[in-house]
């Protein structure tokens, strides 16, 4: 997982428009899903993972967001049990 995280940090900008997360991650992470998770208390993504440009444009802070995402992922081996 650490290697994958480092690869993402090399290939994805340090800050990017949240609507681009689908394209930048090859649809592995979907903006629609991120929006739903931001609203749920159980899986709430920390607000510091996001910045706002103007009134509506949401930006994702890459390092904080991916560190949170990887900390909450479950490996396929564990999920099958």
C-alpha positions in Angstrom: 0.0 0.0 0.0 2.9 2.4 0.8 4.2 2.0 -2.8 0.8 2.7 -4.3 0.4 5.8 -2.1 3.9 7.1 -3.1 3.0 6.5 -6.8 -0.2 8.5 -6.5 1.7 11.3 -4.8 4.1 11.4 -7.8 1.5 11.4 -10.5 -1.3 13.5 -9.0 -1.0 17.3 -8.3 -0.7 18.4 -4.7 -4.1 20.1 -5.0 -6.7 19.5 -7.6 -10.3 20.1 -8.5 -12.5 17.6 -6.7 -14.5 16.9 -9.9 -11.2 15.5 -11.4 -10.8 12.8 -8.8 -12.5 10.2 -11.1 -10.2 10.8 -14.0 -7.0 11.2 -11.9 -7.6 7.8 -10.1 -8.9 5.9 -13.1 -12.4 5.9 -11.5 -11.0 4.0 -8.5 -12.3 6.9 -6.4 -15.5 8.6 -7.6 -16.4 12.2 -6.7 -20.0 11.2 -6.2 -18.9 8.7 -3.6 -16.6 11.2 -1.9 -19.5 13.7 -1.7 -21.7 11.0 0.0 -18.9 10.1 2.4 -18.4 13.8 3.3 -22.1 13.9 4.5 -22.0 10.7 6.6 -20.8 11.0 10.1 -19.5 7.4 10.3 -17.1 7.7 7.4 -16.8 11.5 7.3 -13.7 12.7 5.5 -11.8 15.2 7.6 -12.7 18.8 6.3 -9.0 19.7 6.1 -8.8 17.4 3.1 -10.7 20.0 1.2 -10.3 23.7 0.2 -12.7 26.0 -1.5 -11.9 28.2 -4.5 -14.6 30.8 -4.6 -18.0 29.9 -3.4 -18.5 26.6 -5.0 -15.4 25.0 -6.4 -14.1 22.3 -4.1 -10.4 21.4 -4.2 -8.8 18.2 -2.8 -5.6 18.4 -0.8 -3.9 15.3 -2.2 -1.7 14.1 0.7 -4.3 14.6 3.4 -7.0 13.0 1.3 -5.0 10.0 0.2 -3.6 9.4 3.7 -7.2 9.3 5.0 -8.4 7.1 2.1 -5.7 4.5 2.5 -6.2 4.5 6.3 -9.8 3.5 5.7 -9.3 1.0 3.0 -9.7 -2.7 3.7 -7.5 -5.2 1.9 -9.2 -7.8 -0.4 -8.0 -10.6 1.9 -9.7 -9.1 4.9 -12.9 -8.3 3.0 -13.4 -11.9 1.9 -13.5 -13.2 5.5 
